[in-house]
Amino acid sequence: MSMAYEGLADGGAAHRSILVVDDEKLQRNQLVDCLSDLDVGIFQAGNGEEALEVIEAHMPKLVIMDIRMPVLDGVETVDQLTSIGSNIKVILMTGDPTSLRAAYDRRPNVFTIIEKPIPLRILRRFVIEALELTP
């Protein structure tokens, strides 16, 4: 499993944690680096199946997830979260415009959808808003 955790400086709880899910390790690391100064816990996973395991174990408040991944893609993962009644907020990312349609159709947990390449300052703004952090 590709799980890693960056701890909180103040020992905060899961309500201040993020799960970054992307099958491209370089992309995942870039996102973690971009968010590492926000004083939130950060978990990582390489696909939707791993993400569900991390969510079950740690219940992060926000998931930042690629749509197109092997094993279990982002849309299917969000569907599973919805079916179990999870209220975890999700930011979906995609570089494939054809994936956008399925993501926009029926996803109550989806906070926003960002097209790749991701403008990191925009992503940070959405994360701060979703977690209700003070910038």
PEQUIBEL-V728289 format. One record per helix or strand of 2 or more residues. SS is the DSSP state (hx for helix, st for strand). FROM is the first residue (numbers start at 0). LEN is the number of residues. Records with the same first field share a line. If there is no record, write none. Layout:
# PEQUIBEL-V728289
SS: FROM-LEN / FROM-LEN
This chain:
# PEQUIBEL-V728289
st: 4-2 / 16-5 / 40-5 / 61-5 / 88-6 / 109-6
hx: 13-3 / 24-14 / 47-11 / 73-10 / 96-9 / 119-11
